[in-house]
Amino acid sequence: MKTTKPASWFRLYAEFATDPKVQMLSEQDQRRYIMLLCFRCSNGDVTLHDEEVTFLLRVTADEWASTKARLLAKNLIGEDNKPTA
């Protein structure tokens, strides 16, 4: 008999919709940030290296580098791709 692991979840506060740090990002970067939150939630403390994030987001290394730079500048993630809050 196959058992399934319960789905992981994280709380996203409504203020996300009005947070200037987030709202000044493009919709594309907002989506990538949300996806990164999902990856972190489903992978626990496993480090997501840039190559893994690139694959999971289905973007090029250059696209992720640009997005990562913007997320770092807003202090939304750390160098290790973990959300800061």
N, C-alpha and C positions, 0 to 999 in steps of 0.2 A: 504494500500500500504506500503510495506516494504522499508525503506530507508537504505542505507548503508553508513557507515562512510568512508570518503576518507582514503586511505591507508597512514599511516605515513611513513616517510622516514628520513634517516640521511645521511650526507655526509661522505664518506670514502675517504680520500685523497690517491693519488697514492703512496705517500711515505710510506704508510703502508707496501708495498712490499719490502722496503729496510730499514725499521726502525730496528736497531739492537735489541731493546727491544722485538719487536714482532718476528723477525726472529730467535731469539735464543730460542723461545718457540717451543715445539713440534707442529706438525700439529694439533694434538688433542686439545691442549691448545689454539692454534690460533682459531680453530673452536668454542670452548667454549666461548672464548672472543667475537668473532663476534656475537654469539647467545646472549650473555649477552647484547651487544650493541642493538641488535634487541628488546630484552625484555624491556630494558630501554626506547627505543623509543616508543614502543607501549603501555607502561604503565605510561607514564608521570612521575610524581613525586612520584608515589606509591613505597614504600619501598619493595624491593624484598628480603625477608629473605632467609637464607640459605636453609631452607626446601622447599621453593617455587622454588628456583633456581635448587635444586637437582631434584625436580619433573619435571620442564620444560626441563632440559637437559637430563632427563632419565638416571641419574647416581646415584651411591650410595653416601651416606653422606661422606664416606671416600674418594671417587674419587673427589667429589667437594672440600673437605677440602684441598686435595693436590693441585688441580688446583688453588684454591683461594689463597693458600700460594704463589704459583709461580707468580700469577698475582699481588698480593700485593707486593712481593719482587721487581717486575719491576715497581711498582707505576702506574700500568694500571687501578687499581680499588682501592676503599677505603674499609674499613671494612664493610660498608653498601652495598657493591656490586655495587656501582655507579661508572661508569667510571670517571677517574680523568681529562681527557681532551676530 
